[in-house]
Amino acid sequence: MSVGNAPILLVTVAITLIIGVVVIANLVPAIPELAPGDANDTVTNIVETTYASMGLLVVSLIVLAAVAILLVVRMLS
């Protein structure tokens, strides 16, 4: 990854995260209500895990920004 591509990569990842959150937020209400049981528990676990992973994806954006900063510092030294 070159320093010139770092801002483009960060913006691309940020936009992809935003689109993913919107898609998931619109998809979850479309899931039909299930009777209590294993299937309902599975859907609930998938939704909770997906929302938790969206929070962790922001960390990857921060890591990419840190890598870009380190590349700039390396080039300047």
N, C-alpha and C positions, 0 to 999 in steps of 0.2 A: 504494500500500500504506500503510495507516495503522499507527500504532504499536500499536494494540490487536490488529491482525491478525497482527503479526510473530511472536509466540510460537506461534500456531496454525499458521502457515505453516511454521515451523521444525520443529515436531513432526510435521506432515503429511509433510514431505519426508523426515525421518529414518525414519519408519515405512515410507514407500514404499521407501526404500533397503533397509531390513531385509527387507521382503517380496521385493524384487527379488533380493537375494542368496540368500535361501532358495529361490526358484523356480529360479534358475540352478543352484544347487548340487544340486538334485534333478533337474534336466533333463539335465545333462551325463552322469551315469552311465546314463541311459536311451538315449543315442545308441548304436546298435549298432557293434560293431567292424567296421571296413572293411579291405579288403585294402590293402596299401601302394600308394600311387599318388596321383593328383591329388585324388580325393575325400577321402582320409584327411588329406592335407595341408590341404585347405580346412577341414575340421571342426576340426583342431587350431588353425589360425589364428583361426577364429571364437571358439573357447573361450578362447584366450589373449588376444585382443583384448577379449572381454567381461569377463574378470577384471581386466584392466588398466583398463578404463573404470569398473568399480565403484570402484576406488581413487580415480579422478579425480572421481567424483561426490561424494565426501566433501568435496572442495575447494569444490564448489558450496554445500554446506551451511555451510561456514565463511564463504563470501562472503555468503550470505544473513544469517548472524548479524552480520557486520560492517555490512551495510546497515541492519539493525534498530538496531544501536548508533548508527550515524550519524543515523538518524531521531530517536532519543531525544535525542541531543546537540543536534540542530538545533532540536527543539521546546523544549528547556530554555534555549536561548540567545536 
